[in-house]
Amino acid sequence: MNRRTLLMGMGALALSGWIVPASAGEPILTLRGEFARAGADGSAMLTLADLDALPQTRFRTATPWHSGPVEFSGVSVSDFLAAMGVPSTEGSMQLVALNDYVVDTKAGDLVSGDALLATRMNGEPMTVQDKGPVFVVFPFDSRTELQHQSYYSRAVWQLAEIDLAP
């Protein structure tokens, strides 16, 4: 299932009044590039259950998109890249959202900024309407240097793909 199909399906649910989190068996994130756990096509499609099986991190922070502090939980980018067998955090990557918003960044910048692939907000799985099912978020309140447009622009919600540069 590609991100456009997923977006159209989730959009139809939202328009009909249904706001549902992704089921544990549906792919919600695709990683592409060179990494140890890549399939024959150079990618891995991960489900919520796959992400939940990785070490979990949580923090509470305010964001420019929420009315107050929110607790986010999920897998840190550092733990995710290590678990997927990404050989180095020195390379570049593209973060691609369901709406085709694309951010080019360095993997190391996400790791050093303690970025989280959040799948839950206040303990509940995130829906597309609530910036899910995956939201790249930083602990903005813990580190003032993260309270800058360069980090806000990398806080990609509705993340669908991570493309590693060769």
Secondary structure by P-SEA (a helix, b strand, c coil): ccaaaaaaaaaaaaaaccccccccccccccccccccccccccbbbbcaaaaaacbbbbbbbcccccccbbbbbcccaaaaaaaaccccccbbbbbbccccbbbbbbaaaaaaacccccccccccccccccccccccccccccccccccaaaaaaccccccbbbbcc
